[in-house]
Amino acid sequence: MPDEIQLRFRSTNGDIGPFLFPDSTLVHNLRERLLVEWPKEGPLAQHPPLYATQIRLILSGKFVEPNKCLKDYRKDMGELKPDSIVTMHVVVRPVEQGQNGKQQGSNAEQKDQPKGCGCVIS
């Protein structure tokens, strides 16, 4: 039986979980599960992610990479006991809006768009 890790996901608006995952689970799959489990009510429901790619996970102060497995981050989790719950922090990136009010398509399109904002103080 593979090793399993209990994970809780913490946002500034509350926690989701804990959930039990095999240590062979890809971080991308964690984000997919989190998207499905995202609360429909309460403070977290105010700004839900629309896509799993908007969800960024942080462990021990570092962003975890979507193509790595949980077992790749075991050293960052410290000593795990059978009842341990590992907390990953969650950041939801906002969806960027284009000039026509629609979501930007690809990263290439986003690179062509000017960044920043303009302010006028009179």
ABEGO torsion letter per residue (X at the ends): XBBBBBBBBBBAAEBBOBBBBBAABBAAAAAAAAAAABBABEAAAABBBABAAABBBBBGGBBBBAABBAAAAAAAAEBBBAABBBBBBBBBBBBBBBAAGBBBBBAAAAAABBBEBBBBBX
